Amino acid sequence: MATEIKVPDLGTTVEEVKLIRWLKQEGDSVKRGEALCEIETDKAAVDLESFAEGVLLKRLIDDDTMVAVGDVIAYVGEAGETIE
């Protein structure tokens, strides 16, 4: 079963962040702790690391897009797995 990758609460008062750019493409292998994309808060740009291992199945957000904290931005799972 695919794992949802969500924008984490970064412990700030920020309610949304900017997804600057993806570092992984759909179909790329992903290891736990590996950077998936760069996000920017009002104070800093940071790498968003995967907490799942497998293949980046689907990216839901484009580069240079504002995203609310808690929103699903991608799915990581097993190769060939489909997202409903």
C-alpha positions in Angstrom: 0.0 0.0 0.0 1.4 3.4 -1.0 2.4 5.9 1.7 1.2 9.4 1.6 3.9 12.1 1.8 2.5 15.1 3.5 3.9 18.6 4.2 5.0 18.3 7.9 4.3 20.8 10.6 7.7 22.4 10.9 7.1 23.7 14.4 6.5 27.2 13.3 3.4 29.3 12.9 3.5 28.8 9.1 0.3 27.3 7.7 1.6 26.9 4.2 5.0 26.5 2.5 6.3 26.8 -1.1 7.4 23.7 -2.8 10.4 25.1 -4.6 11.4 22.1 -6.7 11.3 18.4 -6.8 14.6 16.5 -6.3 13.1 13.2 -7.4 11.1 12.2 -10.4 8.2 9.8 -10.6 9.6 6.3 -10.9 12.8 7.1 -9.0 13.8 4.9 -6.1 13.5 6.6 -2.7 15.2 5.6 0.6 14.0 6.6 4.0 15.5 9.9 5.0 16.4 10.9 1.4 15.4 14.3 0.1 12.3 14.4 -2.1 11.9 18.1 -2.7 12.9 21.5 -1.4 10.3 23.6 0.5 10.5 27.1 1.7 8.9 28.7 4.8 8.8 32.4 5.6 12.3 31.9 7.2 14.2 29.2 5.4 14.4 26.7 2.6 14.8 23.0 3.7 14.8 19.6 2.1 11.7 17.5 2.7 12.9 14.0 3.5 10.9 10.8 2.8 9.8 8.8 5.8 8.9 5.9 3.4 11.0 3.7 1.2 10.2 2.4 -2.3 9.5 4.2 -5.5 8.1 7.8 -6.0 4.8 6.7 -7.6 3.1 10.1 -8.0 3.8 13.8 -7.4 0.6 15.8 -6.8 2.1 19.3 -6.7 4.2 21.2 -9.3 7.4 23.1 -8.6 7.0 26.7 -7.4 3.6 26.0 -5.8 2.2 27.0 -2.4 1.0 24.0 -0.3 -0.8 23.9 3.1 0.9 22.1 6.0 -0.6 18.6 6.2 -1.5 18.4 2.5 -0.5 15.2 0.6 2.1 16.1 -2.0 3.2 12.6 -3.3 2.9 8.9 -2.8 5.8 6.4 -2.3 5.2 2.7 -2.7 6.2 -0.4 -4.6 7.1 -0.3 -8.3 3.9 -0.9 -10.4 1.5 0.0 -7.6 -1.4 2.2 -8.7 -2.8 5.2 -6.9 -6.6 5.6 -6.7 
